[in-house]
Amino acid sequence: MKLRVLVVAITGLLSVGQALAQDDYAPERTEWGQPDLQGVWNFSSVIPLERPAFFGNKTELTPEEIAAFQAQTELGLEALNQQGVGGYNTFWTEMGNGDDNRTARLMYPENGKLPETVEGVPVQVGGLGPDEPGVRPVRMVVGGIAKDGPEDRGLSERCILGFNSGPPFEPNLYNNNVQLIQSRNTAVIMTEMIHDARIVPLDDRPPLNDEIRLWTGDSRGYWDGDTLVVETRNFNSLTQSFSVYGSAEDKLLIERFTRTGPYTMEYEYTVDDPSTFSDKIQVMTVMSKVDGQVYEYACHE
């Protein structure tokens, strides 16, 4: 199913998506002259984070390869349809509508795989199955280590952090929406999941003292041409650095928001955490404009 989604997404891009992202696109401006990034954006994507092994070193697919994969996948799905119906419905999942013809969203390392972790780095995988034996603090987003108290449960179950809202935000099953709001000296990044808002100063006010640590860090932003750059530090030690690895207290996160068309925006982020990974991590996801609003995600521990 994942392969079929990848192929369908890329096929959709070749016919529609490339028309949305324009090399010569000039974004509309706010009344004070900044590129207007405001609105609701969906970061669903069916392009995997890491490159599947069967693609080898191939970074992009040709139209001919896409057609071949699609034909092969459709045959497999037809065979599956002959079996019993069963299974849970997926009407509430957001699979993405195709963003590009890459085989992975991970841009660096260039091999399409996450870098090696530093020796001794904690790993908490979590999940919807049985509890994972371990010790506090529980940094995993989903799952837990026991049921003796709230501190034994994952962060999304405790309504502290969403499983896709980060930062950085990563596509997941649903609620892959973020709303951007701008003023002359401030940007607000509000994710639908857990209804969390980061207020990002764009002026020269100083960062927080290093002793002040926050769940989503301390963000400061600036403009690099038409790109909004947001640098975030001061994460606490109770969250993972990235994916299932490490803790975030030494992490530097750099996010870049660039309008590429009336309905598209490139969201690129870099994770630099030498305490957890042997190299930096650089990812790019294409977001699509949403006509609508973000409704409150009410979560109660």
C-alpha positions as a printed Julia matrix, in Angstrom:
301×3 Matrix{Float64}:
   0.0     0.0     0.0
   2.81    2.42    0.81
   4.37    1.86   -2.62
   1.06    2.43   -4.35
   0.57    5.68   -2.48
   4.06    6.81   -3.43
   3.47    6.04   -7.09
   0.05    7.66   -7.21
   1.41   10.74   -5.51
   4.27   11.13   -7.94
   1.98   10.53  -10.9
  -0.29   13.26   -9.65
   2.63   15.6    -9.4
   3.73   15.08  -12.99
   0.32   16.11  -14.27
  -0.58   18.81  -11.75
   1.99   19.51   -9.07
   4.72   20.86  -11.33
   2.3    23.45  -12.63
   1.79   24.69   -9.07
   5.47   25.21   -8.22
   6.9    27.89  -10.5
  10.58   28.75  -10.77
   9.76   32.36  -11.58
   7.07   32.73   -8.94
   7.05   36.07   -7.11
   5.08   35.82   -3.84
   2.55   38.43   -2.87
   3.73   40.9    -0.26
   2.32   42.09    3.01
   1.64   45.78    3.42
   5.06   46.1     5.1
   6.87   44.36    2.23
   7.48   40.82    3.51
   6.54   37.75    1.42
   3.01   36.77    2.45
   3.16   33.23    3.85
  -0.09   33.49    5.75
  -2.82   30.9     5.62
  -3.41   27.25    6.39
  -0.93   24.78    4.91
  -1.09   21.0     4.75
   2.17   19.07    5.1
   0.8    15.61    4.29
   3.16   13.68    2.07
   3.38   10.16    0.74
   7.07   10.53   -0.07
   8.85    8.61    2.71
  11.34   10.3     5.0
  14.1     7.8     4.19
  14.73    6.25    0.77
  13.41    2.67    0.49
  16.19    0.15   -0.1
  14.77   -1.04   -3.43
  15.44    2.4    -4.94
  19.16    2.06   -4.27
  20.86    5.41   -4.89
  18.13    6.69   -7.18
  16.89   10.07   -5.95
  14.16   10.69   -8.53
  11.86    8.6   -10.71
  11.29    9.06  -14.43
   7.76    9.05  -15.88
   8.46    5.61  -17.36
   9.51    4.21  -13.99
   6.45    5.68  -12.36
   4.18    4.05  -14.93
   5.86    0.67  -14.45
   5.6     0.84  -10.67
   1.97    1.89  -10.9
   1.04   -1.01  -13.19
   2.81   -3.53  -10.97
   1.22   -2.15   -7.83
  -2.28   -2.12   -9.26
  -1.95   -5.83  -10.1
  -1.0    -6.58   -6.52
  -3.9    -4.56   -5.15
  -6.35   -6.31   -7.45
  -5.22   -9.66   -6.02
  -5.67   -8.36   -2.48
  -9.2    -7.23   -3.29
 -10.19  -10.84   -3.92
  -9.69  -11.62   -0.24
 -12.02  -10.85    2.64
 -12.94   -7.23    3.26
 -12.08   -6.81    6.95
  -9.79   -4.17    8.37
 -10.42   -0.74    9.81
 -11.48    2.08    7.52
  -9.03    4.83    6.62
 -11.38    7.7     5.83
  -9.78    9.81    8.55
  -6.2     9.43    7.34
  -4.4    12.03    5.23
  -2.24   10.3     2.65
  -1.15   13.39    0.76
  -1.87   14.25   -2.84
   1.63   14.09   -4.25
   4.4    16.62   -3.92
   7.32   15.62   -6.16
   9.08   12.74   -7.86
  11.77   12.23   -5.23
  12.21    8.85   -3.6
  12.77   10.38   -0.15
  12.2    13.68    1.63
  15.57   13.35    3.35
  17.97   15.59    1.42
  21.01   15.05    3.62
  22.72   12.68    4.25
  22.7    12.11    0.52
  22.29    8.34    0.89
  18.72    8.94    1.98
  19.22    7.4     5.42
  19.39    8.97    8.87
  22.97    9.34   10.13
  24.39    7.03   12.75
  23.68    7.89   16.36
  26.29    8.64   18.99
  27.16    5.67   21.19
  24.95    5.42   24.26
  22.15    7.62   22.94
  18.77    6.54   24.4
  16.25    5.04   22.0
  12.52    4.94   22.75
  10.42    3.61   19.9
   6.94    3.44   21.42
   3.84    2.6    19.41
   0.27    1.45   19.79
   1.16   -2.06   20.96
   2.24   -3.3    24.39
   4.18   -0.95   26.64
   7.91   -0.74   26.0
  10.02   -1.54   29.09
  12.12    1.43   30.08
  12.78    4.19   32.57
  11.65    7.77   32.93
  11.72   10.28   31.4
   9.4     8.98   28.69
  10.36   10.96   25.59
   8.44    8.86   23.08
   5.41   10.48   21.52
   3.12    7.43   21.31
   2.98    4.53   23.74
   4.5     4.25   27.18
   6.6     2.21   29.58
   3.96    1.45   32.22
   0.63    2.68   33.61
   1.64    3.7    37.11
   1.24    7.42   36.44
   1.07   10.04   33.67
   4.86   10.28   33.56
   4.92    6.69   32.26
   2.93    7.6    29.15
   3.92    9.13   25.81
   3.87   12.87   25.22
   0.92   12.89   22.8
  -1.18   10.82   25.21
  -0.42   13.47   27.83
  -1.42   16.22   25.37
   2.01   17.84   25.6
   3.31   17.34   22.04
   1.57   15.97   18.97
   2.98   13.03   17.06
   3.46   15.17   13.94
   3.68   18.75   15.2
   7.29   18.7    16.37
   8.99   21.01   15.87
   9.91   20.13   13.21
   6.57   18.93   11.9
   6.55   15.6    10.1
   3.69   14.07    8.04
   1.62   11.47    9.87
  -1.84    9.93    9.8
  -3.97   13.05   10.25
  -4.1    16.69   11.39
  -1.18   17.61    9.14
  -2.11   21.27    9.09
  -0.26   24.38   10.18
  -1.43   27.98   10.12
   1.04   30.82    9.57
   0.24   34.33   10.8
   2.48   37.34   10.26
   2.97   40.83   11.61
   5.84   43.18   10.93
   7.98   41.87   13.8
   6.42   38.5    14.61
   5.39   35.24   12.98
   3.07   32.68   14.56
   3.34   28.99   13.63
   0.23   27.18   14.88
  -0.06   23.44   14.33
  -3.44   21.74   14.31
  -2.21   18.77   16.35
  -2.42   19.64   20.07
  -3.35   23.19   18.95
   0.11   24.5    19.72
   1.38   27.93   18.68
   4.98   29.12   18.47
   5.38   32.89   18.58
   8.53   33.75   16.64
  10.07   37.24   17.06
  11.51   38.63   13.81
  13.3    41.59   15.36
  16.57   41.85   17.26
  15.28   41.0    20.73
  17.71   38.69   22.56
  17.08   34.95   22.92
  16.1    33.37   26.21
  18.71   32.58   28.82
  20.27   29.19   28.24
  18.88   27.97   31.56
  15.28   28.4    30.36
  14.21   25.22   28.58
  10.89   24.71   26.77
   9.03   21.77   25.22
   9.13   23.38   21.77
  12.27   25.43   22.31
  12.91   29.14   21.91
  12.48   30.37   18.34
  13.89   33.44   16.61
  13.29   34.29   12.95
  14.64   36.43   10.14
  14.23   36.85    6.39
  16.75   35.44    3.92
  15.48   36.99    0.71
  11.95   35.61    0.26
  12.52   32.77    2.74
  11.47   32.91    6.37
  14.18   31.28    8.48
  13.36   30.16   12.02
  16.13   29.02   14.38
  15.07   27.18   17.54
  17.2    26.33   20.56
  16.65   25.79   24.28
  14.69   22.55   23.98
  14.25   20.71   27.25
  15.68   17.27   27.96
  12.24   15.61   28.06
  11.76   15.33   24.29
  13.55   13.27   21.66
  16.08   14.93   19.4
  14.61   13.43   16.23
  12.5    10.4    15.46
  13.04    7.87   18.28
  16.55    8.98   19.21
  18.25   10.94   21.95
  17.12   13.97   23.89
  16.75   17.46   22.52
  18.6    19.74   24.95
  21.57   20.24   22.57
  19.53   20.4    19.37
  19.59   23.33   16.97
  16.63   23.33   14.58
  16.64   25.55   11.49
  13.39   25.77    9.5
  12.97   27.5     6.14
   9.59   28.49    4.66
   9.58   29.47    0.96
   6.55   30.14   -1.25
   7.04   28.41   -4.61
   3.61   29.02   -6.11
   0.1    30.24   -5.31
  -0.7    26.93   -3.62
   2.71   25.49   -2.7
   5.39   26.16   -0.13
   8.68   24.38    0.52
   9.22   23.53    4.17
  12.84   22.64    4.75
  14.43   21.92    8.1
  17.85   21.02    9.42
  18.46   19.2    12.69
  21.95   19.74   14.08
  22.53   17.75   17.27
  26.08   16.39   17.69
  25.11   14.88   21.05
  22.71   12.51   19.27
  23.75   12.14   15.62
  27.08   11.82   13.84
  25.94   14.29   11.18
  23.19   16.8    10.53
  19.76   15.93    9.1
  18.17   17.95    6.3
  14.6    17.32    5.12
  12.28   19.06    2.66
   8.51   18.65    2.4
   6.24   20.44   -0.07
   3.18   21.91    1.63
  -0.1    22.72   -0.11
  -2.43   25.66    0.58
  -5.73   24.82    2.25
  -8.91   26.8     1.69
 -10.38   26.77    5.16
  -9.52   27.18    8.79
  -7.87   25.16   11.52
 -10.39   24.02   14.1
  -9.36   23.71   17.72
  -7.81   20.39   18.6
  -8.99   19.89   22.17
  -6.74   17.48   24.05
  -7.06   16.85   27.76
  -4.64   14.78   29.81
